[in-house]
Amino acid sequence: MLTIANVSRVFESESGPVEALRNINLEVFDKEFLCFIGPSGCGKTTLLRIVAGLDQPTSGEVLLEGKTIKSPDPERGMVFQEYSLFPWRTIIDNIAFGLEMKGESKEKRHKIALKYLELVGLEAFKCSYPYELSGGMRQRVAIARALANDPKVLLMDEPFGSVDAQTRNFLQGELLRIWCETRKTVLFITHSIDEAVYLADRVVVLSARPGEIREILKVDLERPRLRTSVEVNVIRERLLGLLGEEQARGCGETVCWTGI
């Protein structure tokens, strides 16, 4: 359903051009859970921002169901590492924000928001404010907010990177449960190989900057996956080897552009 065709991205900096991505070609299937890993600065976030329509490629294009992506659209929901919730709005009004921007009535948008609050198990906190919730709970609210617009694709940029290990494992399980219920196509960036193997149908390994597709590994294992199984460890070791090679290749390089 999603095609990334010959996408490259070059940024201009004070010290000259910075090539973030080079000739990315990828087909993403409907209802697929796709994870991206790679060394820091390899362009993972840049690629996700291009798919979201928040940035434009220097060359190439991204197509959703045959239509070129040129700007942000509710068809693509974004979940960031930081929760990005409005502190002055209640939880239900945070989730309903996108629907409010669409002009939906308060009754309708609250009905939809409550549905997704129930999906993430936080209906009891609908009248609370973000500061009253834990980090993991706030991230579940962010996921519910993205889903409330009924996007075709859910884009997630290290959404569990700022929580503790125990909460992270819990949120991974919750995300898989939500994905099984909604069957959204998910593009998920992570620095955790364990997380990628646990969640993904396929894992895309990007090279050191400029980011190119080094390899795509299919994780053909039934869910829920046992993190300590032999099959999981075989895939983990393969990914560790690939990532280690790319980190070594990129060692000593300076990332000249923040955000790539």
Secondary structure, 3 states (H helix, E strand, C coil): CEEEEEEEEEEEECCEEEEEEEEEEEEECCCCEEEEECCCCCCHHHHHHHHHCCCCCCEEEEEECCEECCCCCCCEEEECCCCCCCCCCCHHHHHCHHHHHCCCCHHHHHHHHHHHHHHCCCHHHCCCCHHHCCHHHHHHHHHHHHHHCCCCEEEEECCCCCCCHHHHHHHHHHHHHHHHHHCCEEEEECCCHHHHHHHCCEEEEECCCCECEEEEEECCCCCCCCCCCHHHHHHHHHHHHHHHHHHHHHCCCCCCCCCC
